[in-house]
Amino acid sequence: MLYLRDFWRRHRRKILITSGVLGSGYCLYKLYSAHKRRLADFEREIANEREHDELIKAQMQAHFENIQRIADTTTLPHAIHYLSGRIADELDLSQLTDRLLKGKGQPNTLTTLEKLELWDRLKILSFTRMVVSLWATTMLSLYIRTQVNILGRHLYIDTARGLESTILLEDADLIERDDQQNFLASSDFLANYGLLTLISNVQGAATEVLKGKQLRDLFNNTALHETVIQILDLFMSRGGPYHWAEYMMPVDARFYKLVIASSSDDTEVTNTTKFEELMSEVRAVLSSAEFGRVVEISLKTVVDELVDVMGSESTGGSLTSGMPLARLLPRVAQMGPVLLDEPNQNRFIQMIRSIQEVELFFTLLYANMPTSS
């Protein structure tokens, strides 16, 4: 014991310093180990979050691409086919052409004034039919893509939240199947309710633009392009801002759903809150400046392609060198059904789909992001 006491007195300072150093080192080691573990855990958490984000992005991309396919292969073909039949019925030119052919075969059946009146009506209605088909095809393509991207985003969010839902257009908890069907069925609003007003307004614009153009006037690619653009511009300028929504969708979504329900076998009207929300979101998109720019770009692209297609036709003469308006009218009349061809064979719809600004617009719409830079 004496030895230990003597050793402690002589080496106490060294022992305390050594113990302090060793204790501090141990504490620092423990702190470093704990920090290292926390850092490793944090890095693993970041890696897991990054992996999760990449998975979500991949799922959203796959779902987004599936949405576009559904629009192109299901919703749009039905709507285009129905609209084509309605336009053919409302703008049937066969009676005019039959009377003109009969007058040509039997010269005494029509007076010169009657022939001129028939030709003038044929001129106006041929361009009306072509421009109506052009505008309706473009707008219906954009409208349906707006619909399915909005609906697809809502259903994806429902699924991501763990709600009991299945693939697109099937049952979902927050969006009932009836609401989905009624929402997508609103794509026929143009054909059922907006078409007659559209035809009347386009015909008024065509009448004004064509009133100074005679049947003997020569038309080339440039003249045809300018005429179509003038009719479109005059028609578009006469409506209010974003007036295309008036032709494409109802003002009162709840009333429209009542109409849909009353025309079906199931007349029971369920809660329309979600349906109204979807329709309100579509109207907001259609009323945006960004959508207006997409409409402008799409219409211009379709007009350019239309003139190229008509200019490449060799039957009846060439537009490159110019041809009389009277000889051009049959070609104009024939373009209506071409513009309303099945989407998978429709070069105009495929061209709209491939426009870079259109692709970006709907990518941002699906992601629910602002569409302006």
C-alpha positions, 0 to 999 in steps of 0.5 A, a space after each residue: 500500500 505504501 508503495 502504491 501511495 508513493 507511486 501515486 504521489 510521484 506519478 499522479 500528474 502523469 496518470 491524470 493526464 494520461 487518463 484524460 487523454 485516453 478518456 477524451 480519445 475514447 469519447 472522440 472515437 465513440 462520437 466519430 463512430 456514431 457520426 460515421 454510422 449516422 452518415 452511412 445511414 443518411 447515405 443509405 436513406 438518400 440512395 433509397 430515396 433516389 432509387 424510389 424517385 427513379 422508380 416513381 419516374 419510370 412508373 409515371 413515364 410508363 403510365 404517361 405513355 400508356 395514356 397516350 396510347 389509350 387516347 390514340 387507340 380507343 377514345 379518339 377513334 370513336 370520337 373521330 368516327 362519330 364526328 365524321 358521320 355527323 359532318 357528312 350528314 350536315 354538309 352533304 354536297 351530293 344534292 348540289 353536285 347531282 343538280 349540277 351534273 343533271 344540268 350539264 347533261 340536260 342543258 335546259 333544266 337549269 338557267 345560267 343564273 341557277 347554275 351560278 348560284 349552285 356553283 357559288 353554294 358548292 364553292 362556299 360549302 366545299 371550303 366550309 366542309 374542309 375547314 370545319 373538318 380541319 378545325 374539328 380534327 385538330 381540336 378534338 385531338 387536342 381535347 381528348 388528349 387533355 381529357 385522358 392526361 387529366 384523368 390518367 394523372 388523377 387515377 395514378 395519384 389514387 393508385 399511388 396513395 394506396 387506394 383500391 383501383 385498377 388500370 385506367 378506365 376501370 373502377 377507382 375509389 375517388 373517381 367512380 366508373 360512371 364519372 369516368 365514362 361520362 367524362 370521356 363521353 363528353 368528347 362527343 359534345 362537339 358532334 352532338 351540340 357544338 357542330 351546328 354552331 361551328 358549321 354556321 360560323 365557319 360558313 359565314 367566314 368562308 362566305 366573306 373570304 370567298 365572295 370575291 373569288 370567281 370560279 375561273 380564278 387560278 389557284 396555286 399552293 400559295 393562293 389555297 394556303 392563304 384562303 384557308 388561313 384567311 377563313 380560319 383567322 376570320 372564324 377564330 377572330 369572331 369568337 371571344 378569347 378561347 372560344 373553342 371551349 364553347 364548341 368542345 364542352 358544356 358550360 354547365 357540367 352537371 346539367 350535361 351529366 343529367 342529359 347523358 344519364 337521361 339518354 342511357 339505360 341507367 337514369 340514376 345520377 350519382 354524386 357529380 362532384 368528381 365529374 364536375 372537378 374533372 370538367 372544370 380542370 379541362 375548361 381551365 386548360 382550354 382557357 389557358 394561354 398555353 393551350 391557345 399557343 398549342 392550338 395555333 401551332 397545331 392548326 398552322 401545321 395541319 394547314 401546311 400539310 393539307 396544302 402539301 397533300 392537295 398540291 401533290 395530287 395530280 388528278 385534275 391538274 397541278 396546283 404548282 402551276 395553278 388551276 381554276 377554282 372550279 376544277 379545284 373544288 372537287 379536291 377541296 370537297 374530298 379533303 373533308 373525309 381525309 382529314 377525318 380518317 381513322 387516327 392510326 391512318 390519319 397523317 394530320 393527327 399523327 403530325 399534331 401528335 409529333 409536334 414538339 410543343 404539343 408533346 411538351 405541353 401534355 407532358 407538363 399537363 400530366 405532371 400537373 406542372 405550369 406549362 409556361 416557362 
